[in-house]
Amino acid sequence: MTTEPPAEPIPKTVLVCVNRRFRGDQPSCAQRGSEEIADAIERGVEERGINIKIERIICLGQCTKGPTIRFAPGGRFNLGTALEDIPALIDELHEKCGQRDEDDGPPVHLLGS
C-alpha cells in the first residue's frame, strides 16, 4: 500500500528575507538581491490580483543559502532565489492561492502611504 505525502497547505503569506548583516564579509539575503526580489513579487501579486500577503522579514535563518523565500504557514523554503525565478513563483502562487475578489482592491500592505 502506497501513501502519498500530505499536501502542502495553501499559503496565506509569502515571507521574503531582507536581512542585511552588519559585517559585509558575511552573506545575507539583502546583499544577494532579496529587496529587488521582494519588489518583483509584490508587483506580480498586485498585477495579477493574487490572494496572498507578502511580508518582508528580517532573517529566516538561511543566510548562507539566500535569498530566502518561504510560503507560510508550513510551506517550503525557496533557497538561492534569483530574479529570473520570480515569474514561475508568481505562476505557482496564482495556481495555489487564486485571485482576490475584485471589490477587495490591492492588499492593504501594498498600498502606498
C-alpha positions as CSV (number, residue, x, y, z in Angstrom):
1,M,0.0,0.0,0.0
2,T,1.4,3.3,-1.1
3,T,0.6,6.5,0.8
4,E,1.1,9.9,-0.7
5,P,2.8,12.6,1.3
6,P,0.5,15.2,2.8
7,A,-0.4,18.1,0.5
8,E,1.4,21.4,1.2
9,P,-1.1,23.8,2.9
10,I,-2.4,26.7,0.8
11,P,-0.1,29.6,1.6
12,K,-1.5,32.8,3.1
13,T,1.7,34.7,3.2
14,V,5.0,34.8,1.3
15,L,7.9,35.6,3.6
16,V,10.8,37.3,1.9
17,C,14.0,37.7,4.0
18,V,15.5,41.2,3.5
19,N,18.2,40.9,6.2
20,R,21.4,42.7,5.7
21,R,24.2,41.7,8.0
22,F,26.3,44.4,9.6
23,R,29.5,42.7,8.5
24,G,29.8,43.0,4.7
25,D,32.0,39.9,4.5
26,Q,29.2,37.7,5.8
27,P,26.5,36.5,3.4
28,S,22.9,37.9,3.7
29,C,19.8,37.8,1.7
30,A,19.7,41.5,1.1
31,Q,23.3,41.5,0.0
32,R,22.3,39.0,-2.7
33,G,19.3,41.0,-4.0
34,S,16.3,40.0,-1.9
35,E,14.9,43.5,-1.8
36,E,14.6,43.6,-5.6
37,I,13.1,40.1,-5.4
38,A,10.6,41.3,-2.8
39,D,9.7,44.3,-5.1
40,A,9.2,41.9,-8.1
41,I,7.0,39.6,-6.1
42,E,4.9,42.5,-4.8
43,R,4.4,43.8,-8.3
44,G,3.5,40.4,-9.7
45,V,1.0,39.7,-6.9
46,E,-0.6,43.2,-7.3
47,E,-0.7,43.0,-11.2
48,R,-2.4,39.5,-11.1
49,G,-4.6,40.1,-8.1
50,I,-3.3,37.1,-6.3
51,N,-4.9,36.3,-3.0
52,I,-1.8,36.4,-0.8
53,K,0.0,38.7,1.6
54,I,3.7,39.5,1.1
55,E,5.8,40.1,4.2
56,R,9.4,41.3,4.3
57,I,11.0,39.7,7.2
58,I,14.4,40.1,8.9
59,C,16.0,36.6,8.8
60,L,14.7,33.2,8.1
61,G,17.9,31.6,9.4
62,Q,19.3,30.7,5.9
63,C,21.8,33.5,5.3
64,T,24.3,31.3,3.6
65,K,21.7,29.9,1.2
66,G,19.7,33.0,0.4
67,P,18.0,34.9,-0.9
68,T,15.3,33.0,1.0
69,I,11.6,33.0,0.5
70,R,9.1,30.9,2.4
71,F,5.4,30.1,1.8
72,A,3.6,30.3,5.1
73,P,2.1,28.6,7.0
74,G,4.1,25.4,6.8
75,G,5.4,25.8,3.3
76,R,8.7,25.1,1.9
77,F,11.8,27.3,1.8
78,N,12.9,28.6,-1.6
79,L,16.7,29.0,-1.2
80,G,19.0,30.8,-3.6
81,T,16.1,32.6,-5.2
82,A,17.0,34.8,-8.2
83,L,15.0,37.5,-10.1
84,E,14.6,35.1,-13.0
85,D,12.8,32.7,-10.7
86,I,10.0,35.1,-9.9
87,P,7.7,34.6,-12.9
88,A,7.4,30.9,-12.1
89,L,6.9,31.7,-8.4
90,I,4.1,34.1,-9.3
91,D,2.5,31.5,-11.5
92,E,2.7,29.0,-8.7
93,L,1.2,31.4,-6.2
94,H,-1.6,32.2,-8.6
95,E,-2.4,28.5,-9.0
96,K,-2.3,27.8,-5.3
97,C,-3.9,30.9,-3.9
98,G,-6.3,32.1,-6.6
99,Q,-7.4,35.7,-7.1
100,R,-8.8,38.2,-4.7
101,D,-12.3,39.4,-5.2
102,E,-12.1,42.5,-7.5
103,D,-14.0,44.5,-4.9
104,D,-11.2,44.0,-2.4
105,G,-8.6,46.0,-4.3
106,P,-4.9,45.5,-3.7
107,P,-3.8,44.2,-0.3
108,V,-3.6,47.0,2.3
109,H,0.2,46.3,2.8
110,L,0.8,47.0,-0.9
111,L,-0.9,50.4,-0.9
112,G,1.4,53.5,-0.7
113,S,1.2,55.7,2.3
